[in-house]
Amino acid sequence: MNKSCILALMRVSIGLSVLFSTLCLYAGTHREFKTGKLLDISSDERLIEGTTVKHAIYEVQVGEILYFGRGERIRAHSGDVGHGLVVGDPVQAAIDGDNLILQRPDGKEIKTKIIQRKRADSGTP
């Protein structure tokens, strides 16, 4: 084989590697969002290594299941914990393993750790 054939094979190999890597990355981050209802945004406090830490708790109903997700740490003077989400409004939500991902009004995502799942009562909206 001459140098030009070897270089051409290397270019094709690199091109295919980049193409497949890009496809795998896209496939890995694609989530199926469903419309749910944001029922509440509250907070909880936990003691971690002697320090009290506050986190946002999002309660979302998707179908017949209620999800409670622990979000980001709430710092003093952090502003709107819900990032524009309004309690009682529809919200786009996706389940990714043990994570509940909520779509904010600006299109960005809030990733939370699911801390509880339970069936909705028939009287719950």
DALINKA-V736434 format. One record per residue. N is the residue number from 0. SS is DSSP state (H for helix, E for strand, L for the rest). PSI is psi in whole degrees, 0 to 359 (NA if undefined). Layout:
# DALINKA-V736434
N_SS_PSI, N_SS_PSI
This chain:
# DALINKA-V736434
0_L_141, 1_L_172, 2_H_321, 3_H_323, 4_H_318, 5_H_316, 6_H_320, 7_H_317, 8_H_320, 9_H_319, 10_H_316, 11_H_317, 12_H_316, 13_H_317, 14_H_316, 15_H_321, 16_H_315, 17_H_318, 18_H_311, 19_H_324, 20_H_318, 21_H_317, 22_H_319, 23_H_320, 24_H_315, 25_H_316, 26_H_327, 27_H_333, 28_H_355, 29_L_126, 30_L_149, 31_L_106, 32_L_140, 33_E_155, 34_E_126, 35_E_190, 36_E_128, 37_E_111, 38_E_330, 39_E_151, 40_E_117, 41_E_197, 42_E_160, 43_E_157, 44_E_137, 45_E_148, 46_E_116, 47_E_112, 48_L_46, 49_L_2, 50_E_133, 51_E_125, 52_E_133, 53_E_135, 54_E_149, 55_E_141, 56_E_123, 57_E_129, 58_E_119, 59_E_136, 60_E_123, 61_E_111, 62_L_232, 63_L_8, 64_E_135, 65_E_131, 66_E_135, 67_E_119, 68_E_132, 69_E_120, 70_E_208, 71_E_163, 72_E_137, 73_L_120, 74_L_160, 75_L_136, 76_L_36, 77_L_352, 78_L_215, 79_L_106, 80_L_329, 81_L_356, 82_L_42, 83_L_350, 84_L_144, 85_L_126, 86_L_132, 87_L_346, 88_L_158, 89_E_149, 90_E_144, 91_E_124, 92_E_145, 93_E_145, 94_E_126, 95_E_87, 96_L_240, 97_L_16, 98_E_142, 99_E_120, 100_E_126, 101_E_141, 102_E_123, 103_L_163, 104_L_333, 105_L_5, 106_L_346, 107_L_169, 108_E_148, 109_E_119, 110_E_124, 111_E_157, 112_E_124, 113_E_123, 114_E_345, 115_E_142, 116_E_139, 117_E_157, 118_E_141, 119_L_141, 120_L_156, 121_L_336, 122_L_350, 123_L_135, 124_L_NA
